[in-house]
Amino acid sequence: MSNAELFDRDETSYERWLHVNPEGFVANTLRRPAARYFVLHRATCHSISTHKPHTDAAAFTGGRYIKICAHSPEDLLVWARSNGIEEFSSYCTACKSIGSQPRN
């Protein structure tokens, strides 16, 4: 069972989760989750938590992307593997999520 939460077209709940779980982790992926793009971020990462002037109001969980949030990278991998994705495609260098790389 996964302890991860998926946010799809729900900016308000996603932003609330980030606020309540600043020590958490977020997988950014395409609307149809795919192994080629399943990127690990920290919940505090500006690239998945700060609206930019050129983006619309649903930039995080609307459009092309959804977010999967959890308290650990391992919980995100449980979710990923139950959805046919074996590993993160990459780790965000902006928030240093690679330092949190899960061990197999």
N, C-alpha and C positions, 0 to 999 in steps of 0.2 A: 504494500500500500504506500502510496506517495503522500508526503506531507507538503506537497507543492500546490500552489493556487494559480489557476490560469485567469488572465484578464484579457478579455476580447470585447472591444467596443465599450469599455467601461473605465473611462479616465478617472472619474471621481473615486471609485473603489481602489483603483491602482495607486493613485496618488496618496490615498489614505493609508494603504498598506505600506508604502515607502516611508511615510511619516511615523507610523507606529513601529516599524521594524528597521531602524537605521543600520543595524548590524547584519541584516539579511542579504540575500543574493537574488539576482534577477537573470533569467535567460531571455535574451531577445531573439526572436525567431520570426520567420515568415508566417503569414496567416495560415498557410498549410505547413505545419512544422516540417523542417527538412534538415537532414544531417549536414548539408552544405552550408547552412547558416543557423547555428545554434550557439550564440555568443554569451559567455559568462561575464556578468558585471556585479559590482557591489551595489547595494541599494542606494548608496549615496553618490553614485557616479553621475556627473552632470550630463552625460550624453543620453541617459535614460530617465532623467528626472527634471531637467530644466527646459522649459519651453524656449524656443528660439524665435526671434521676430518673424522669420519667413515660414514658420510651420503653422498648421491649423490647430484648432483646439483639441482635436482627437489624434494628435501626432504619435502618441505612445501606443495606444491599443486600437486605434482605428486604422484606416488605410491598409498598408501592406504588412503591418507588424502586429504581433501579440506579445504579451509578456507572461512568463511563468516565474512565480516568486516562491522563495522558500527560505528557511533559516540556515540552510547549508548547501554547498555545491553537491553533496552526496544526495540530498533529497531531490535536487533538480535532475540528477542523473537517473534516479529511480523513475521519475516522471518520463524523462527522455526515452529510457529503454522500454518502457511500457508503450511508447509511441513510435518505436522502430528506429530510434536514434541512439547510437552507442556511446558517443563522446561529445564534448563541446567541440565545435568547429574551430573556435579560437577563444582567447582570453583577452579582455579589454586591457590595453596598456595604459589608458588614461587613469583608471582607478586601481590599477595594480591587482586585478583579480587573479592573475596567474600565481601570486603568492598563496592563494587559497586553493590551488589545484588539488582536486581529490585524489586520493590514493586508491588504486584497485587492488 
